[in-house]
Amino acid sequence: METNKTAALGHLRVLDLSRVLAGPWCSQNLADLGADVIKIERPGSGDDTRAWGPPYAKDAEGRDTREAAYYLAANRNKRSVTVDIATAEGQAIVRELAMQSDVVLENYKVGQLARYGLDYESLKAIKPDLVYCSVTGFGQDGPYAHRAGYDFLIQGMGGLMSVTGERDDLPGGGPQKAGVALCDLMTGMYATVAILAALTHRDRTGEGQYIDMALLDVQVAMLANMGSNYLNSGKAPQRWGNAHQNIVPYQTFACADGHIIVTAGNDGQYRKFVEAGGRADLAADPRFATNPLRVQHRDVLVPLLAEMALTKTRDEWIAQLEAAGVPCGPINDLDDVFRNEQVLARGMVVDVPHPTAGSTALVRSPMQLSATPAEVRSAPPTLGQHTDEVLGGLLGRSADDVAALRARGVL
């Protein structure tokens, strides 16, 4: 499989020793932009997520293939090579591949790859300009460094769940994790940026470097304004459910036949909202004249707005508020999302060829580059699909040599 050398990152090769989500999300970003990503998988089983189904991709007759939808979501545009890195021969292969790569990405436990001579210091000795990125739960140092860190745990430990969920004084109140593995995904995004920055540094100086990415660090960083609110007030933010701590009204409202989201970010938008609902008096009320006053009197104002919202249907509200320039929208399930006219117009879903399913629907990268657009190829459906291709074409191994390695269980 030839990579597109004219793509934005078509000149780069990434040796991907990561699995599950945070690391693969990073390497998928790089692959979308044209990097040749060689995904090293364990012989016989591969990336854990290959088995994380159902659901699985369907073949032309609607039967399950062996490719879990989870795996397909994070591994497009990559080449799959099976290598047992616990063997001396497997370690030698990975070192050879690292010599031919610009980036090594891994998410093993702290210190584990050093036992195999595949840690940064070992590979730096043979390739000084290598960019090497480690993704772990807690980083390479500190008292938690050797702990396993999973997204759910990190959302809890890193404060996200403390500000996610309904208020304690309302029905259903309590901490709640995000519906997607948000910390894993954000770690993948931060790792992508860090790798590109390190490559820019390498191109200017010839110097490689080590990147230490930790899920907990990322989770603390992505607290964003919530973290800043705490650091500048000394008061831990509470959960606000679908409301906003600093803006009113900025929340969901039940209407006559469903729910709407209203995000009135300034006083003019608030005034237009209540005028559309026939309650101009709520704009004139001095208690609600400015956003700080609305925040102060939230518990008085919000029930009045909730009563007003019930007077119209969802579509009536959206039509009126859009016409008035008030940001608003529905709460869509995924059926709604993938039928949405804007999502369709933007081409966010693409059908790509698949050897057993015929084709699979994938979400494309949201990175829209005018000169070097992102590519979309299916995740390698067959474990080790590109082993012969990579070892023969990149490392110059003969077919007999590859067959012998496979017979010894190295591949």
C-alpha positions in Angstrom: 0.0 0.0 0.0 1.6 3.2 -1.2 1.1 6.4 0.9 0.4 9.7 -0.8 3.8 11.5 -0.8 2.1 14.8 -1.7 -0.1 14.7 1.4 0.6 17.1 4.2 2.5 14.5 6.2 3.3 12.2 3.3 7.0 12.5 4.0 6.7 11.0 7.5 6.6 7.5 8.9 5.2 6.7 12.3 5.9 3.4 14.1 2.9 2.9 16.3 3.2 0.6 19.2 0.1 1.9 20.9 -3.3 0.2 21.3 -6.9 0.9 22.4 -7.7 4.6 22.1 -5.5 7.5 23.2 -2.4 6.4 21.2 -4.3 5.1 18.2 -6.3 8.3 18.0 -3.1 10.3 17.8 -1.6 8.0 15.1 -4.9 8.1 13.2 -4.7 11.9 13.1 -1.2 11.6 11.6 -2.3 8.9 9.1 -5.3 11.0 8.0 -2.8 13.7 7.0 -0.8 11.3 5.0 1.8 9.8 7.3 2.8 6.2 6.8 1.6 4.7 10.1 2.9 1.1 10.7 0.8 -0.3 13.5 2.6 -3.1 15.4 0.1 -5.7 16.8 0.5 -8.8 18.9 0.4 -12.0 16.8 -2.8 -13.9 17.1 -4.9 -11.2 18.9 -3.8 -7.7 17.8 -5.1 -4.5 19.3 -7.5 -5.2 22.1 -10.3 -3.2 20.4 -10.4 -5.7 17.5 -12.5 -7.9 19.9 -14.5 -5.0 21.6 -17.8 -5.9 20.0 -20.6 -6.1 19.1 -21.3 -4.1 17.1 -19.1 -5.3 14.2 -18.9 -4.2 10.6 -21.4 -6.1 8.4 -20.8 -7.9 5.2 -23.0 -7.6 2.1 -25.5 -10.2 3.5 -25.7 -8.3 6.8 -23.6 -10.8 8.8 -21.0 -9.7 11.3 -17.4 -9.6 10.1 -14.5 -9.9 12.6 -13.9 -6.1 12.7 -15.3 -4.4 15.8 -16.7 -1.0 15.1 -14.6 0.3 18.0 -11.4 -0.8 16.2 -12.5 0.8 12.9 -13.1 4.1 14.6 -9.4 4.7 15.6 -7.3 2.8 13.1 -8.1 4.1 9.6 -5.3 4.7 7.1 -2.7 2.5 8.9 -0.7 -0.6 8.0 -0.9 -3.6 10.3 2.3 -5.6 11.1 2.4 -8.4 13.6 5.5 -8.7 15.8 6.0 -10.4 19.1 8.2 -7.8 20.9 8.8 -10.2 23.8 11.2 -12.2 21.5 14.7 -11.1 20.7 14.0 -11.3 17.0 10.9 -9.3 17.3 12.8 -6.6 19.2 15.4 -6.5 16.5 12.6 -6.0 13.9 11.1 -3.1 15.8 14.5 -1.5 16.2 15.0 -1.8 12.4 11.6 -0.2 11.8 12.4 2.6 14.2 15.5 3.3 12.2 13.3 3.8 9.2 10.8 6.0 11.0 10.5 9.6 12.1 8.2 8.9 15.1 7.7 6.1 17.6 4.4 6.2 19.6 3.8 3.8 22.5 1.5 3.4 25.5 3.1 0.6 27.5 3.5 0.8 31.2 6.3 2.9 32.6 9.6 1.1 32.1 8.2 -1.9 30.3 9.8 -1.2 26.9 13.2 -0.7 28.5 13.2 -4.4 29.3 13.1 -5.0 25.5 15.6 -2.3 24.5 12.8 -0.4 22.9 12.6 2.6 25.2 13.6 6.1 24.1 17.2 6.0 25.4 17.8 2.7 23.6 16.3 3.9 20.3 17.9 7.4 20.6 21.3 5.7 20.7 20.8 4.4 17.2 18.6 7.2 15.8 19.4 10.5 17.5 16.8 12.5 15.6 13.9 10.2 16.6 10.7 11.8 18.0 9.4 9.3 20.7 6.0 9.8 22.3 4.9 7.8 25.4 1.3 7.9 26.4 0.5 6.7 30.0 -2.2 7.4 32.6 0.0 9.4 35.0 3.3 10.2 33.2 6.8 8.9 33.6 7.4 10.2 37.2 5.6 11.1 40.4 4.0 8.8 43.0 1.3 7.4 40.6 3.6 6.8 37.6 3.3 3.0 37.8 -0.4 2.9 38.2 -2.7 1.9 35.4 -4.8 4.9 34.2 -8.0 4.4 32.3 -10.2 7.2 30.9 -13.1 6.6 33.4 -10.7 6.7 36.3 -9.0 9.8 35.0 -12.3 11.6 34.5 -13.0 11.0 38.1 -9.5 11.7 39.5 -8.9 14.7 37.3 -12.1 16.6 38.3 -14.2 16.3 35.1 -16.9 14.2 36.9 -17.1 16.7 39.7 -18.4 19.3 37.3 -20.4 17.0 35.1 -23.9 15.9 36.0 -26.9 17.4 37.6 -26.8 19.6 40.7 -26.9 17.7 44.0 -30.0 19.6 45.0 -32.0 18.5 41.9 -33.4 15.1 41.0 -30.8 12.8 39.5 -28.0 15.0 40.9 -24.5 13.5 41.2 -21.3 13.1 39.3 -21.3 11.7 35.8 -18.7 10.7 33.3 -18.8 12.0 29.7 -20.5 9.7 27.2 -17.4 9.3 25.1 -13.8 8.6 26.4 -13.1 12.3 26.3 -9.8 12.2 28.2 -8.4 9.5 25.9 -9.4 11.5 22.8 -8.0 14.8 24.1 -4.8 13.0 25.0 -4.6 11.8 21.5 -5.1 15.3 20.2 -2.5 16.8 22.5 -0.1 14.1 21.6 -0.6 14.9 17.9 0.2 18.6 18.5 3.3 17.7 20.5 4.6 15.3 17.9 4.2 17.9 15.1 5.9 20.5 17.3 8.8 18.1 18.0 9.1 17.3 14.3 9.3 21.0 13.5 12.1 21.4 16.1 13.9 18.4 14.5 13.6 19.9 11.1 15.2 23.1 12.3 17.9 21.6 14.5 18.3 17.9 13.6 17.5 17.0 17.2 14.9 14.5 18.2 13.2 14.5 21.6 11.0 12.6 24.1 7.4 13.4 24.7 5.8 12.4 28.0 2.0 12.5 27.6 -0.2 11.7 30.6 -3.9 11.3 30.7 -4.1 13.0 34.1 -2.1 16.0 32.9 -4.4 16.3 30.0 -7.5 16.1 32.1 -6.3 18.8 34.5 -5.4 21.0 31.5 -8.7 20.6 29.9 -10.6 21.8 32.9 -10.0 25.1 31.2 -12.3 27.8 32.6 -13.4 25.6 35.4 -9.8 25.1 36.6 -9.2 28.8 36.2 -12.4 29.7 38.1 -11.2 27.5 41.0 -7.6 28.8 41.0 -8.8 32.4 41.0 -11.5 32.0 43.6 -10.4 29.2 45.9 -13.9 27.7 45.5 -14.5 24.4 43.8 -17.1 24.7 41.1 -20.3 22.6 41.6 -22.1 20.6 39.0 -24.6 22.5 36.9 -26.1 19.8 34.8 -27.1 21.3 31.4 -26.8 24.9 32.8 -23.7 27.1 32.8 -22.0 28.4 35.8 -21.3 31.9 34.4 -24.1 32.5 31.9 -27.9 32.6 32.2 -29.8 31.4 30.3 -27.4 28.9 28.8 -29.1 25.5 29.2 -31.8 23.1 28.1 -35.5 23.8 28.4 -38.4 21.4 28.0 -40.8 22.7 25.4 -44.2 21.4 24.3 -42.9 18.3 22.5 -39.2 17.8 23.4 -36.2 19.9 24.5 -34.3 22.8 23.1 -30.9 24.3 24.0 -30.7 28.0 24.4 -27.3 29.7 24.7 -28.0 33.4 25.2 -24.4 34.7 25.5 -25.2 38.4 25.9 -28.0 40.7 27.1 -29.3 41.3 23.6 -29.8 37.6 22.9 -31.5 37.2 26.3 -33.9 40.0 25.5 -34.8 38.5 22.1 -35.4 35.1 23.7 -37.9 36.3 26.2 -39.6 38.6 23.6 -40.0 35.6 21.3 -41.7 33.8 24.2 -44.1 36.7 24.8 -42.4 37.7 28.1 -40.8 41.1 27.3 -41.4 41.9 31.0 -38.6 39.5 31.9 -36.2 41.7 29.9 -37.4 44.9 31.6 -37.2 43.4 35.1 -34.2 45.1 36.8 -33.2 41.8 38.5 -32.5 40.2 35.0 -31.1 43.2 33.1 -27.5 42.0 32.9 -25.9 38.6 32.8 -24.3 39.0 36.3 -27.7 39.9 37.7 -29.3 36.9 35.9 -26.6 34.6 37.4 -27.3 36.1 40.8 -31.1 35.6 40.4 -30.9 32.3 38.5 -33.2 30.4 40.9 -35.9 33.0 40.3 -35.5 33.5 36.6 -35.0 29.9 35.3 -38.4 28.6 36.5 -40.1 31.5 34.7 -38.2 30.7 31.5 -39.0 27.0 31.9 -42.7 27.9 32.1 -42.4 30.1 29.0 -40.6 27.4 27.0 -43.5 25.0 27.4 -45.7 27.3 25.4 -44.2 26.4 22.0 -43.0 23.3 20.2 -39.3 22.6 19.6 -39.5 23.5 15.9 -41.4 26.7 16.6 -38.8 27.8 19.1 -35.9 27.0 16.8 -37.5 28.8 13.9 -38.3 31.9 15.9 -35.0 32.1 17.8 -32.9 31.4 14.6 -34.7 34.3 12.9 -34.0 36.5 15.9 -30.3 35.6 16.0 -30.5 33.7 19.3 -28.2 30.6 19.3 -30.4 27.5 19.9 -30.8 23.9 18.7 -32.2 20.5 19.4 -30.8 17.6 21.4 -30.1 15.0 18.7 -29.6 11.3 19.1 -27.1 9.7 16.7 -29.8 8.8 14.3 -30.6 12.5 14.1 -26.9 13.4 13.9 -26.1 11.3 10.9 -29.3 12.4 9.1 -28.6 16.1 9.8 -28.5 18.2 6.6 -25.4 20.0 7.8 -23.5 16.8 8.6 -24.5 15.4 5.3 -23.5 18.6 3.4 -20.1 18.5 5.1 -19.5 14.9 4.0 -18.7 13.7 7.5 -19.7 10.1 6.7 -17.9 8.3 3.9 -18.1 4.8 2.6 -14.8 3.1 2.1 -13.9 -0.2 0.5 -13.6 -3.2 2.8 -12.5 -6.7 1.7 -15.1 -8.6 3.7 -17.9 -6.0 4.3 -17.8 -4.6 0.8 -17.7 -1.2 2.2 -17.8 0.4 5.7 -19.2 3.7 6.8 -16.6 5.8 8.6 -16.5 9.3 10.0 -13.9 11.3 8.2 -11.4 13.5 9.8 -12.7 17.0 10.6 -9.4 18.5 9.5 -10.3 20.3 6.2 -7.1 21.4 4.4 -7.7 23.0 1.0 -4.4 21.9 -0.6 -3.7 18.6 1.2 -7.0 17.1 2.3 -7.1 14.3 4.8 -7.4 10.7 3.4 -9.9 8.0 4.4 -8.9 4.4 4.1 -10.4 1.6 6.2 -8.6 0.3 9.2 -6.6 -2.8 8.2 -9.2 -5.6 8.6 -6.8 -8.5 8.7 -4.4 -8.7 11.6 -0.9 -8.5 10.2 -2.2 -7.7 6.7 0.9 -5.6 5.8 3.6 -7.7 7.6 5.1 -9.2 4.4 4.8 -5.8 2.6 6.6 -3.9 5.3 9.3 -6.4 6.2 10.0 -7.1 2.5 9.7 -3.6 1.1 11.1 -1.6 4.0 13.5 -3.9 5.7 14.5 -6.0 2.7 13.6 -9.4 4.2 13.1 -12.2 1.8 9.9 -14.2 1.6 11.7 -17.2 3.0 13.0 -15.1 6.0 9.5 -13.8 6.7 8.0 -17.3 6.5 10.6 -18.6 8.9 9.9 -15.8 11.4 6.2 -16.5 11.2 6.8 -20.2 11.7 8.8 -19.4 14.9 6.0 -17.3 16.2 7.8 -14.0 15.9 5.3 -12.6 13.5 
